[in-house]
Amino acid sequence: MPTGEAVGTVELFVVVGVDGSDAASDALDWAAELAGRRGLPLRVVHASLWERYEGYVAGTAADRPAERLHSEAVLATAAERAGRRVPALKVMTDLAADDAVTALLRAGQSAEALVVGSRGRGEFASLLLGSVGLGIAARAQCPVVVVRGRPENVHGGMNRVVVGIAERERPSEREPAPPSAAVAFALREARLRGGELEAVHAWRCAGPEDHGARENHRAHEDHTARENHRAPQDHTARENHRAPQDHTARENHRAPQDHRARENHGAREDHAQRAAELLDETLGGATAAGLPPVPVAHRPVEGSARKALLDASAHADLLVVGARRRQGHFGMQLGLVNHAVLHHAKCPVAVVPVS
């Protein structure tokens, strides 16, 4: 059972899962610092199915089986490490008689944030993200931070938090919209760290090589070929007619190409403008909501959201993304982009649920 929790009160925690692995130690350090910044207690959770199957707790250390002693040692070591990392931090421990995903999801119901490592002791080395981290990030109803990436990013050496802005977050009304949960989480973390917030929105514009353009180009080439074969058989007549025909063919071919190029350029400018407006509106809404000011960099990027966020993660202490949680759906609710950044980002990733 958790220790040190006040009876009859509702208190938010920062929750971290530990299992004695190096990845869990990194997550513990990260969670302790997060709890310290936010002035919250830290709950350290270790899941052991042995507790459920055995069904009793012996009274003395000599009578307790090795599995129980190991679990207690994992929690004691973690609590001591967190206390050294952030002096005066309130630390509680919880030995949960359940599998790790179930135990952490339950603990997350009263959590400000839930922190896990990229993979634990039992994961194959080839897996980029452990099953526990993936399962929690896809199902938790509180923000989940998966601690991964390069040491300089994990240890906060970049002084920057990045948040991904999706198109559907665009407000439909003209008044500034309240910030999304992901934006609010990112803004607060950037402020508490004394760093910059970088808002990234990726956009794409169809080019002239799309199917319709190819069909138009093919039809024009066929028409030109037929016209070229209608010339008189007489050599002199062919010579007389070739020059104006070639000139006309070149002009006819150039005109639609120039027109498509102008249309494509205009469309790209429109997409870029809309992306810039989206970032202004989204972050403007956050400012209007009364949140403390934070230096903000707006970065609209042409290309895929996956690549834009992975590139941005290289110079960030934290990458924040939103994840839609649909009522009545109990499967994995992450999306392809979030799945990619959880596996490949160069920094810790926070997945913030959005209803």
Contacts in CASP RR format, 6 or more apart in sequence:
PFRMAT RR
TARGET T0000
AUTHOR 0000-0000-0000
METHOD contacts of the structure
MODEL  1
MPTGEAVGTVELFVVVGVDGSDAASDALDWAAELAGRRGLPLRVVHASLW
ERYEGYVAGTAADRPAERLHSEAVLATAAERAGRRVPALKVMTDLAADDA
VTALLRAGQSAEALVVGSRGRGEFASLLLGSVGLGIAARAQCPVVVVRGR
PENVHGGMNRVVVGIAERERPSEREPAPPSAAVAFALREARLRGGELEAV
HAWRCAGPEDHGARENHRAHEDHTARENHRAPQDHTARENHRAPQDHTAR
ENHRAPQDHRARENHGAREDHAQRAAELLDETLGGATAAGLPPVPVAHRP
VEGSARKALLDASAHADLLVVGARRRQGHFGMQLGLVNHAVLHHAKCPVA
VVPVS
1 94 0 8 1.000
1 95 0 8 1.000
2 43 0 8 1.000
2 92 0 8 1.000
2 93 0 8 1.000
2 94 0 8 1.000
3 92 0 8 1.000
3 93 0 8 1.000
4 92 0 8 1.000
5 11 0 8 1.000
5 92 0 8 1.000
10 110 0 8 1.000
11 41 0 8 1.000
11 110 0 8 1.000
12 40 0 8 1.000
12 110 0 8 1.000
12 111 0 8 1.000
12 112 0 8 1.000
13 35 0 8 1.000
13 40 0 8 1.000
13 41 0 8 1.000
13 42 0 8 1.000
13 43 0 8 1.000
13 92 0 8 1.000
13 107 0 8 1.000
13 110 0 8 1.000
13 111 0 8 1.000
13 112 0 8 1.000
14 31 0 8 1.000
14 34 0 8 1.000
14 35 0 8 1.000
14 38 0 8 1.000
14 40 0 8 1.000
14 41 0 8 1.000
14 42 0 8 1.000
14 43 0 8 1.000
14 111 0 8 1.000
14 112 0 8 1.000
14 113 0 8 1.000
14 114 0 8 1.000
14 115 0 8 1.000
15 31 0 8 1.000
15 42 0 8 1.000
15 43 0 8 1.000
15 45 0 8 1.000
15 104 0 8 1.000
15 107 0 8 1.000
15 108 0 8 1.000
15 111 0 8 1.000
15 113 0 8 1.000
15 114 0 8 1.000
15 115 0 8 1.000
16 24 0 8 1.000
16 27 0 8 1.000
16 28 0 8 1.000
16 30 0 8 1.000
16 31 0 8 1.000
16 32 0 8 1.000
16 42 0 8 1.000
16 43 0 8 1.000
16 44 0 8 1.000
16 45 0 8 1.000
16 78 0 8 1.000
16 114 0 8 1.000
16 115 0 8 1.000
16 116 0 8 1.000
17 24 0 8 1.000
17 27 0 8 1.000
17 28 0 8 1.000
17 44 0 8 1.000
17 45 0 8 1.000
17 46 0 8 1.000
17 47 0 8 1.000
17 100 0 8 1.000
17 104 0 8 1.000
17 115 0 8 1.000
17 116 0 8 1.000
17 117 0 8 1.000
18 24 0 8 1.000
18 25 0 8 1.000
18 27 0 8 1.000
18 28 0 8 1.000
18 44 0 8 1.000
18 45 0 8 1.000
18 46 0 8 1.000
18 74 0 8 1.000
18 75 0 8 1.000
18 78 0 8 1.000
19 46 0 8 1.000
19 47 0 8 1.000
19 74 0 8 1.000
19 100 0 8 1.000
19 120 0 8 1.000
19 121 0 8 1.000
19 122 0 8 1.000
20 74 0 8 1.000
20 77 0 8 1.000
20 78 0 8 1.000
20 121 0 8 1.000
21 119 0 8 1.000
21 120 0 8 1.000
21 121 0 8 1.000
21 122 0 8 1.000
23 117 0 8 1.000
23 118 0 8 1.000
23 119 0 8 1.000
23 120 0 8 1.000
23 147 0 8 1.000
24 78 0 8 1.000
24 116 0 8 1.000
24 117 0 8 1.000
24 120 0 8 1.000
24 121 0 8 1.000
25 78 0 8 1.000
25 81 0 8 1.000
26 117 0 8 1.000
26 147 0 8 1.000
26 154 0 8 1.000
27 115 0 8 1.000
27 116 0 8 1.000
27 117 0 8 1.000
27 145 0 8 1.000
27 147 0 8 1.000
28 44 0 8 1.000
28 78 0 8 1.000
28 81 0 8 1.000
28 82 0 8 1.000
28 85 0 8 1.000
28 115 0 8 1.000
29 81 0 8 1.000
29 82 0 8 1.000
29 85 0 8 1.000
30 115 0 8 1.000
30 145 0 8 1.000
30 147 0 8 1.000
30 154 0 8 1.000
30 348 0 8 1.000
31 42 0 8 1.000
31 82 0 8 1.000
31 113 0 8 1.000
31 115 0 8 1.000
31 145 0 8 1.000
32 42 0 8 1.000
32 81 0 8 1.000
32 82 0 8 1.000
32 83 0 8 1.000
32 85 0 8 1.000
32 86 0 8 1.000
32 89 0 8 1.000
32 91 0 8 1.000
33 85 0 8 1.000
33 86 0 8 1.000
34 113 0 8 1.000
34 115 0 8 1.000
34 145 0 8 1.000
35 41 0 8 1.000
35 42 0 8 1.000
35 86 0 8 1.000
35 89 0 8 1.000
36 42 0 8 1.000
36 86 0 8 1.000
36 89 0 8 1.000
37 189 0 8 1.000
37 192 0 8 1.000
37 193 0 8 1.000
38 112 0 8 1.000
38 192 0 8 1.000
40 112 0 8 1.000
41 89 0 8 1.000
41 90 0 8 1.000
41 91 0 8 1.000
41 92 0 8 1.000
42 82 0 8 1.000
42 89 0 8 1.000
42 90 0 8 1.000
42 91 0 8 1.000
42 92 0 8 1.000
43 91 0 8 1.000
43 92 0 8 1.000
43 93 0 8 1.000
43 94 0 8 1.000
43 107 0 8 1.000
43 111 0 8 1.000
44 75 0 8 1.000
44 78 0 8 1.000
44 79 0 8 1.000
44 82 0 8 1.000
44 91 0 8 1.000
44 92 0 8 1.000
44 93 0 8 1.000
44 94 0 8 1.000
45 93 0 8 1.000
45 94 0 8 1.000
45 96 0 8 1.000
45 103 0 8 1.000
45 104 0 8 1.000
45 107 0 8 1.000
46 71 0 8 1.000
46 74 0 8 1.000
46 75 0 8 1.000
46 78 0 8 1.000
46 93 0 8 1.000
46 94 0 8 1.000
46 95 0 8 1.000
46 96 0 8 1.000
47 96 0 8 1.000
47 97 0 8 1.000
47 98 0 8 1.000
47 99 0 8 1.000
47 100 0 8 1.000
47 102 0 8 1.000
47 103 0 8 1.000
47 104 0 8 1.000
48 67 0 8 1.000
48 68 0 8 1.000
48 71 0 8 1.000
48 95 0 8 1.000
48 96 0 8 1.000
48 97 0 8 1.000
49 97 0 8 1.000
49 98 0 8 1.000
49 99 0 8 1.000
50 65 0 8 1.000
50 67 0 8 1.000
50 68 0 8 1.000
50 71 0 8 1.000
51 68 0 8 1.000
51 71 0 8 1.000
51 95 0 8 1.000
51 96 0 8 1.000
51 97 0 8 1.000
52 97 0 8 1.000
52 98 0 8 1.000
54 65 0 8 1.000
54 67 0 8 1.000
54 68 0 8 1.000
55 97 0 8 1.000
57 64 0 8 1.000
57 68 0 8 1.000
58 64 0 8 1.000
58 65 0 8 1.000
58 68 0 8 1.000
61 69 0 8 1.000
64 72 0 8 1.000
71 95 0 8 1.000
72 95 0 8 1.000
75 93 0 8 1.000
75 94 0 8 1.000
75 95 0 8 1.000
76 93 0 8 1.000
78 93 0 8 1.000
79 91 0 8 1.000
79 93 0 8 1.000
82 89 0 8 1.000
82 91 0 8 1.000
83 89 0 8 1.000
83 91 0 8 1.000
94 103 0 8 1.000
94 107 0 8 1.000
96 103 0 8 1.000
96 106 0 8 1.000
96 107 0 8 1.000
98 106 0 8 1.000
100 132 0 8 1.000
101 131 0 8 1.000
101 132 0 8 1.000
101 133 0 8 1.000
101 135 0 8 1.000
101 136 0 8 1.000
101 139 0 8 1.000
104 114 0 8 1.000
104 116 0 8 1.000
104 132 0 8 1.000
104 136 0 8 1.000
104 140 0 8 1.000
105 136 0 8 1.000
105 139 0 8 1.000
105 140 0 8 1.000
107 114 0 8 1.000
108 114 0 8 1.000
108 140 0 8 1.000
108 141 0 8 1.000
108 142 0 8 1.000
109 141 0 8 1.000
109 142 0 8 1.000
111 142 0 8 1.000
112 142 0 8 1.000
112 143 0 8 1.000
113 142 0 8 1.000
113 143 0 8 1.000
113 144 0 8 1.000
113 145 0 8 1.000
113 350 0 8 1.000
114 136 0 8 1.000
114 140 0 8 1.000
114 142 0 8 1.000
114 143 0 8 1.000
114 144 0 8 1.000
114 145 0 8 1.000
115 144 0 8 1.000
115 145 0 8 1.000
115 147 0 8 1.000
116 132 0 8 1.000
116 133 0 8 1.000
116 136 0 8 1.000
116 137 0 8 1.000
116 144 0 8 1.000
116 145 0 8 1.000
116 146 0 8 1.000
116 147 0 8 1.000
117 133 0 8 1.000
117 146 0 8 1.000
117 147 0 8 1.000
117 148 0 8 1.000
118 128 0 8 1.000
118 129 0 8 1.000
118 130 0 8 1.000
118 133 0 8 1.000
118 146 0 8 1.000
118 147 0 8 1.000
118 148 0 8 1.000
118 149 0 8 1.000
119 127 0 8 1.000
119 129 0 8 1.000
119 130 0 8 1.000
119 132 0 8 1.000
119 133 0 8 1.000
120 130 0 8 1.000
120 132 0 8 1.000
123 130 0 8 1.000
123 131 0 8 1.000
128 343 0 8 1.000
128 344 0 8 1.000
129 146 0 8 1.000
129 148 0 8 1.000
129 342 0 8 1.000
129 343 0 8 1.000
133 144 0 8 1.000
133 146 0 8 1.000
134 332 0 8 1.000
134 334 0 8 1.000
134 342 0 8 1.000
135 332 0 8 1.000
136 144 0 8 1.000
137 144 0 8 1.000
137 146 0 8 1.000
137 323 0 8 1.000
137 334 0 8 1.000
137 338 0 8 1.000
137 342 0 8 1.000
137 349 0 8 1.000
137 351 0 8 1.000
138 323 0 8 1.000
138 331 0 8 1.000
138 332 0 8 1.000
138 333 0 8 1.000
138 334 0 8 1.000
139 330 0 8 1.000
139 331 0 8 1.000
139 332 0 8 1.000
139 333 0 8 1.000
140 351 0 8 1.000
140 353 0 8 1.000
141 325 0 8 1.000
141 353 0 8 1.000
142 353 0 8 1.000
143 181 0 8 1.000
143 185 0 8 1.000
143 350 0 8 1.000
143 351 0 8 1.000
143 352 0 8 1.000
143 353 0 8 1.000
144 350 0 8 1.000
144 351 0 8 1.000
145 318 0 8 1.000
145 348 0 8 1.000
145 349 0 8 1.000
145 350 0 8 1.000
145 351 0 8 1.000
146 342 0 8 1.000
146 348 0 8 1.000
146 349 0 8 1.000
146 351 0 8 1.000
147 154 0 8 1.000
147 348 0 8 1.000
148 154 0 8 1.000
148 342 0 8 1.000
148 345 0 8 1.000
148 347 0 8 1.000
148 348 0 8 1.000
148 349 0 8 1.000
149 345 0 8 1.000
149 346 0 8 1.000
149 347 0 8 1.000
149 348 0 8 1.000
150 346 0 8 1.000
150 347 0 8 1.000
152 158 0 8 1.000
153 313 0 8 1.000
153 314 0 8 1.000
153 316 0 8 1.000
153 317 0 8 1.000
153 346 0 8 1.000
153 347 0 8 1.000
153 348 0 8 1.000
154 347 0 8 1.000
154 348 0 8 1.000
156 193 0 8 1.000
156 317 0 8 1.000
157 317 0 8 1.000
158 315 0 8 1.000
158 316 0 8 1.000
158 317 0 8 1.000
158 347 0 8 1.000
159 193 0 8 1.000
159 194 0 8 1.000
159 195 0 8 1.000
159 196 0 8 1.000
159 317 0 8 1.000
160 190 0 8 1.000
160 195 0 8 1.000
160 196 0 8 1.000
160 197 0 8 1.000
160 198 0 8 1.000
160 315 0 8 1.000
160 316 0 8 1.000
160 317 0 8 1.000
161 186 0 8 1.000
161 189 0 8 1.000
161 190 0 8 1.000
161 193 0 8 1.000
161 195 0 8 1.000
161 196 0 8 1.000
161 197 0 8 1.000
161 198 0 8 1.000
161 316 0 8 1.000
161 317 0 8 1.000
161 318 0 8 1.000
161 319 0 8 1.000
161 320 0 8 1.000
162 186 0 8 1.000
162 197 0 8 1.000
162 198 0 8 1.000
162 199 0 8 1.000
162 200 0 8 1.000
162 309 0 8 1.000
162 312 0 8 1.000
162 313 0 8 1.000
162 316 0 8 1.000
162 318 0 8 1.000
162 319 0 8 1.000
162 320 0 8 1.000
162 347 0 8 1.000
163 182 0 8 1.000
163 183 0 8 1.000
163 186 0 8 1.000
163 187 0 8 1.000
163 197 0 8 1.000
163 198 0 8 1.000
163 199 0 8 1.000
163 200 0 8 1.000
163 319 0 8 1.000
163 320 0 8 1.000
163 321 0 8 1.000
164 182 0 8 1.000
164 199 0 8 1.000
164 200 0 8 1.000
164 201 0 8 1.000
164 305 0 8 1.000
164 309 0 8 1.000
164 319 0 8 1.000
164 320 0 8 1.000
164 321 0 8 1.000
164 322 0 8 1.000
165 183 0 8 1.000
165 199 0 8 1.000
165 200 0 8 1.000
165 201 0 8 1.000
165 278 0 8 1.000
165 279 0 8 1.000
165 282 0 8 1.000
166 201 0 8 1.000
166 305 0 8 1.000
166 322 0 8 1.000
167 201 0 8 1.000
167 203 0 8 1.000
167 278 0 8 1.000
169 180 0 8 1.000
169 183 0 8 1.000
169 278 0 8 1.000
169 282 0 8 1.000
170 278 0 8 1.000
170 281 0 8 1.000
170 282 0 8 1.000
171 177 0 8 1.000
171 281 0 8 1.000
171 282 0 8 1.000
171 285 0 8 1.000
176 281 0 8 1.000
176 284 0 8 1.000
176 285 0 8 1.000
176 287 0 8 1.000
176 288 0 8 1.000
176 289 0 8 1.000
177 281 0 8 1.000
177 282 0 8 1.000
177 285 0 8 1.000
178 285 0 8 1.000
178 286 0 8 1.000
178 289 0 8 1.000
179 187 0 8 1.000
179 282 0 8 1.000
179 283 0 8 1.000
179 285 0 8 1.000
179 286 0 8 1.000
179 289 0 8 1.000
179 291 0 8 1.000
180 282 0 8 1.000
180 322 0 8 1.000
180 354 0 8 1.000
181 322 0 8 1.000
181 352 0 8 1.000
181 353 0 8 1.000
181 354 0 8 1.000
182 320 0 8 1.000
182 321 0 8 1.000
182 322 0 8 1.000
182 350 0 8 1.000
182 352 0 8 1.000
182 354 0 8 1.000
183 199 0 8 1.000
183 282 0 8 1.000
183 283 0 8 1.000
183 286 0 8 1.000
183 320 0 8 1.000
184 286 0 8 1.000
184 289 0 8 1.000
184 291 0 8 1.000
185 320 0 8 1.000
185 350 0 8 1.000
185 352 0 8 1.000
186 197 0 8 1.000
186 318 0 8 1.000
186 320 0 8 1.000
186 350 0 8 1.000
187 197 0 8 1.000
187 286 0 8 1.000
187 291 0 8 1.000
187 294 0 8 1.000
188 291 0 8 1.000
189 318 0 8 1.000
189 320 0 8 1.000
189 350 0 8 1.000
190 196 0 8 1.000
190 197 0 8 1.000
190 294 0 8 1.000
191 291 0 8 1.000
191 292 0 8 1.000
191 294 0 8 1.000
193 317 0 8 1.000
194 294 0 8 1.000
195 294 0 8 1.000
195 295 0 8 1.000
196 294 0 8 1.000
196 295 0 8 1.000
196 296 0 8 1.000
196 297 0 8 1.000
197 283 0 8 1.000
197 294 0 8 1.000
197 295 0 8 1.000
197 296 0 8 1.000
197 297 0 8 1.000
198 296 0 8 1.000
198 297 0 8 1.000
198 299 0 8 1.000
198 312 0 8 1.000
198 316 0 8 1.000
199 279 0 8 1.000
199 282 0 8 1.000
199 283 0 8 1.000
199 296 0 8 1.000
199 297 0 8 1.000
199 298 0 8 1.000
199 299 0 8 1.000
200 299 0 8 1.000
200 301 0 8 1.000
200 308 0 8 1.000
200 309 0 8 1.000
200 312 0 8 1.000
201 275 0 8 1.000
201 278 0 8 1.000
201 279 0 8 1.000
201 299 0 8 1.000
201 300 0 8 1.000
201 301 0 8 1.000
202 300 0 8 1.000
202 301 0 8 1.000
202 302 0 8 1.000
202 303 0 8 1.000
202 304 0 8 1.000
202 305 0 8 1.000
202 307 0 8 1.000
202 308 0 8 1.000
202 309 0 8 1.000
203 271 0 8 1.000
203 272 0 8 1.000
203 274 0 8 1.000
203 275 0 8 1.000
203 300 0 8 1.000
203 301 0 8 1.000
203 302 0 8 1.000
203 303 0 8 1.000
204 271 0 8 1.000
204 302 0 8 1.000
204 303 0 8 1.000
204 304 0 8 1.000
205 264 0 8 1.000
205 267 0 8 1.000
205 268 0 8 1.000
205 271 0 8 1.000
205 302 0 8 1.000
206 267 0 8 1.000
207 213 0 8 1.000
207 264 0 8 1.000
207 267 0 8 1.000
208 257 0 8 1.000
208 260 0 8 1.000
208 261 0 8 1.000
208 264 0 8 1.000
213 260 0 8 1.000
216 256 0 8 1.000
217 256 0 8 1.000
220 252 0 8 1.000
220 253 0 8 1.000
220 256 0 8 1.000
224 249 0 8 1.000
224 252 0 8 1.000
224 253 0 8 1.000
227 245 0 8 1.000
227 249 0 8 1.000
228 245 0 8 1.000
228 249 0 8 1.000
231 237 0 8 1.000
231 238 0 8 1.000
231 241 0 8 1.000
231 242 0 8 1.000
231 245 0 8 1.000
232 238 0 8 1.000
232 241 0 8 1.000
268 302 0 8 1.000
271 302 0 8 1.000
272 300 0 8 1.000
272 302 0 8 1.000
275 300 0 8 1.000
276 298 0 8 1.000
276 300 0 8 1.000
278 300 0 8 1.000
279 298 0 8 1.000
279 299 0 8 1.000
279 300 0 8 1.000
280 298 0 8 1.000
283 296 0 8 1.000
283 298 0 8 1.000
287 293 0 8 1.000
299 312 0 8 1.000
301 308 0 8 1.000
301 311 0 8 1.000
305 337 0 8 1.000
306 336 0 8 1.000
306 337 0 8 1.000
306 340 0 8 1.000
306 341 0 8 1.000
309 319 0 8 1.000
309 321 0 8 1.000
309 337 0 8 1.000
309 341 0 8 1.000
309 345 0 8 1.000
310 340 0 8 1.000
310 341 0 8 1.000
310 344 0 8 1.000
310 345 0 8 1.000
310 346 0 8 1.000
312 319 0 8 1.000
313 319 0 8 1.000
313 341 0 8 1.000
313 345 0 8 1.000
313 346 0 8 1.000
313 347 0 8 1.000
313 349 0 8 1.000
314 346 0 8 1.000
314 347 0 8 1.000
316 346 0 8 1.000
316 347 0 8 1.000
317 347 0 8 1.000
317 348 0 8 1.000
318 347 0 8 1.000
318 348 0 8 1.000
318 349 0 8 1.000
318 350 0 8 1.000
319 341 0 8 1.000
319 345 0 8 1.000
319 347 0 8 1.000
319 348 0 8 1.000
319 349 0 8 1.000
319 350 0 8 1.000
320 349 0 8 1.000
320 350 0 8 1.000
320 352 0 8 1.000
321 337 0 8 1.000
321 338 0 8 1.000
321 341 0 8 1.000
321 349 0 8 1.000
321 350 0 8 1.000
321 351 0 8 1.000
321 352 0 8 1.000
322 338 0 8 1.000
322 351 0 8 1.000
322 352 0 8 1.000
322 353 0 8 1.000
322 354 0 8 1.000
323 333 0 8 1.000
323 334 0 8 1.000
323 335 0 8 1.000
323 338 0 8 1.000
323 351 0 8 1.000
323 352 0 8 1.000
323 353 0 8 1.000
323 354 0 8 1.000
324 333 0 8 1.000
324 353 0 8 1.000
324 354 0 8 1.000
325 333 0 8 1.000
325 353 0 8 1.000
325 354 0 8 1.000
325 355 0 8 1.000
326 333 0 8 1.000
327 355 0 8 1.000
334 342 0 8 1.000
334 351 0 8 1.000
338 351 0 8 1.000
341 349 0 8 1.000
342 349 0 8 1.000
342 351 0 8 1.000
END
